[in-house]
Amino acid sequence: MRLLTAVEVASILQLPKSSVYELIRLKRLPSVHIGRLVRVPEECLRAWIATGGSPLTDEAKEEPPLRVPNLRAIVPSRR
C-alpha cells in the first residue's frame, strides 16, 4: 500500500495543498494519521475519485458549527 503526502494528492487533484488539508480536516478525504503526519492511501484516493469525491463513510457528515452564547448576557458586568 502506497501512502501519499498532501503535496502528492494536491498534484494529482490539481488543487492547492491547503485545500487537501481542509478536505482531510472535514473528513471528506480518507486519510491516515501517523503521529503528526497525514497520509492518504493511494487506493482510498482512487476510490474517492471514482465516487466523485463524495465521503466514503457516514462518519464524514459535517456537524453544524457550535454556537457560542453571548457572554455579556451570561456574565454580569463588574462596573
Long-range contacts (C-beta under 8 A, 24 or more apart in sequence): 1-41, 1-42, 1-43, 2-41, 2-42, 3-32, 3-39, 3-40, 3-41, 3-42, 4-39, 4-40, 4-41, 4-42, 4-45, 5-39, 6-38, 6-40, 9-40, 9-45, 12-45, 13-49, 26-60, 26-62, 27-55, 27-59, 27-60, 28-53, 28-55, 28-60, 30-56
